[in-house]
Amino acid sequence: MSDAVVGLLGALVGGVAAVGGAFLQARSAAQRQTQQAKKEEIRRRAESAEQLKEQQRTLARRYLFQLDEAVDSLLHRLDNWMRHGGQGWAGARDPGYWEVTTLYIVARALGAERVLALEGVYLDIDALWPDGSSDLPPRAVEDALGDAVGEDFFQYDRLALSEAVLDRAELGYRLLVYSEFRRRYDDAEWKELLEPARRALTSLDQDQRKSLERSLIAVKKQIEAIVRTRRERQADEPR
């Protein structure tokens, strides 16, 4: 074999080796890039999921737990009223106590719900629970009260009652504590504004109370379904 042919074959083998080496390097680099992209996607999704959970926690802590507690307090008052003689027992010891405290308990449930509308929280709930686990209709508490009491308790009388426990805060609205509400209620102008609510609530009969209780139990389940969904997701996550 001539030197020229040997040289040609050597150059050919060298070229093939160089091309093969370059191909292997390129494939290795592509694999590293793919792996890095996958890691980055996993990290991005984890960060996005954590941000979503934090937003859900913030909304639940600021609004939903407050509404749930207020509805729960009203359910306890209805139970005491219907089954344990609370009105007669309290009235015998402190006339007027039952009326004003019942007014406050109902106002807190309405007020906690009113904040959701005033601060646009229903839109946030729909955005943060896009899987449909949120099923809390606007004005659920107010509608339950209106349906139970009837046409004599007008919508704006219910609205006035809800606003009787609200005060503007730096970042939105807050619910008044009982002592603050009591001072407001003792004010002549507020007392006149709240008189229709007082009359409507003190005249509730047993059937109306039961109707209100049934509706509020459904509302409470809707509130807790949102919070429970978040808790279940946390429980299912690997630790």
N, C-alpha and C positions, 0 to 999 in steps of 0.2 A: 504494500500500500504506500502510495507516495506521500511525501511530507505534506503536500497541499491538501490531500484528502484527510489526513490525520488532523491537520489544523482546522479544517472545516468542520469535522465531526466534533472536535473539542469545543469549537466556538458554539456549535449547535447545542451541545450538552450544557454548556455554561449558560447559554441563553434560556434554555428550558428551565434550568435550575433557578435562574434569576427570576423568570416569570412565575415559576411555582412558589418561590419564596415570597415574592411580592403579593401573590394571590392569598397565600396563607396569612401574611401580615394584615392584608386588607380584611379578610374574613374574621380574623381575631379582633381587629379594631371594631368591625361592625357588631360582633357579638358583645364586646364590652360596651359599646354605645347602646345596644338594645337592652342589656342588663341594667345599665345606668338609667335608661329611660323608664324601665319598669320600676326600679327603686324610687325614682322621682315621682312617678305616678302614684305609687303606694303611699309615699310620704304626703303628697298633695291631697289625696283622698282622706288620709288620716287627719290632716290638719283641717280639712273642710268639714269632716264629720265632728271633730272636736269643737269647731266654731259653732256648728249647728246645735250641738248639745248645750254649749254654754249659753247661746241665745235662748234656747228652750228653758234652761234653768232660770235665767234672768227673768223671762216673762212669767214663768210659773210662780217664782218667788214674789214678784212685785204685784201680780194681779190675780192669778188663778187661786192660789192658796187663800188669799184674802177673801175672794168671792166664795170659795168653798166653805171657809169658816163662818162667814156671815149667813149663808144658807143653812148650814148645820145648826147655828144658834137659833134661827127662826124655826127650824123643825123641832128642836127641843122645846121651844116655847109653845108650839102648837100641841105637842104631846102632853106637856104639863097642863095646858089649858083644857084639853079634851078628856084626859084620863086620870089626872091626879089632883084635880080641884085647886089648881094654882091660883086662879083668879080670886076665888072666895077666901082662900087662906091668906093671901097677901093683902086683900082688901080689908080683912078684919083687923089686921095689925098696922097697916099703913095705907089709909085711903088715898087714892091717886097714884100709888106706886105702880100698880099693874098697868094702868093706862099709859103712863109716860115711858115706862121701860119697854112695853110692847111696841109703842110708837118708834122708839129708838132701834129696837131689834129689826123691825120691818124696814125702817129707813136705811139701816146699814146694809141689808141685803140689796135693796134697790140702789143705794149709793155705790156699792162695790161694782154692781153691774153697770151703772151709769158711767163710771170712769172708763170702762172698756170702750164705750162709744165716744166719749169726749176726747180720748187720747188715741183713737184709731186702732185699738188693740185687736179687733176682730180681723182686720187685714193681716196683721202680724201672725195671728194664729193660723190663718189659712196658708200663709207663706212658710211658716216653720213646721207645719204638719201637713205636707203636700200629699201624703199617702191616704188622706181621707179619714185618719183616726180622730180628727177634730170634728165634732158635730154639735157645736154650741151655737144655737141661733141667737141673734141679737134680741134684747128685751125679753128673754125667757122668763126671768123672775117677775118683771112688770106685767107681762101678759098672764102669767099664772095668777097673780094677785087680782088683776082686772077680771079674769074669767070667774074667779071664785066669789069675789065681792059683788060683781054685777055692774049695771049701768050707772048706779048712783055714785060710784067712785070714778070720777072722770080722769082721763089720761094726764091732764096737767096738774091735777091734785096729787097724782102719784109722782109726777115729775118734781113738784115742789117738795114732797116728802123726801125724795132721793137727794135733792140738793140741800136739804136741811142738815145733812151730815157731811157735806163736802166743803173743803176749804182749799184755796189755791196754794200750791207749794212751789218750790223753786223749779222742780222738774215736771210739774203736772198738777195732780190733785191728790189730796189725802183725806182719809175718813176721820171725822172727829171722834175723840173718845167720849165716853158717856158724860163726864162732867162738863165738857165743852158743849155738847148737845143740850144738856140741861139748862145751861145759861142762855143758850140761844132760844130754847123753847119757852123760857120764862120771859123773854122779851115780848112785849105786847104785839108788835108787828108780826113776828114769827108765829106767835100763838094763833093769831087770827088767820094767817096763811095756812097753818096746819090743822085748823079746826075741821075742815071736810074730811081729812084723813083720820083724825081722831074719831069722828062720828062713825065713819065707815068701818073702822077696825073694831071698835067697841061693840058694834051691833052684829058682828059675825055670829051666825048660828052654827050648830054642830055640823050640818051638811056642808056649809061653806068652808068650815075649817078642814073637814076631811078632803074636800075637793082641792083646797090649797096645798094640803099635805101631799097628796098624790102627785100633783104637778111639780112640787119642789123636790120630791124624791127623784123624779125623772131628770130634773135639771142637775141635781147633785151627781147623778150617775154620768151625765154628759161631761160635767167638769172633771170628774175623777177619771173618766176614760182618757182624757188628754194627758193628764199627769201620769196615769198608770202606764200608758204607752211608752213614755220616756223612761220610766223606771224599769219596765220589762226589757227595753233595749239595753240599758246599762247592765242588767243582770245577765243577759245573754252574751255579753262581750267577754272574750278571753281575758283572764287575769294573769 
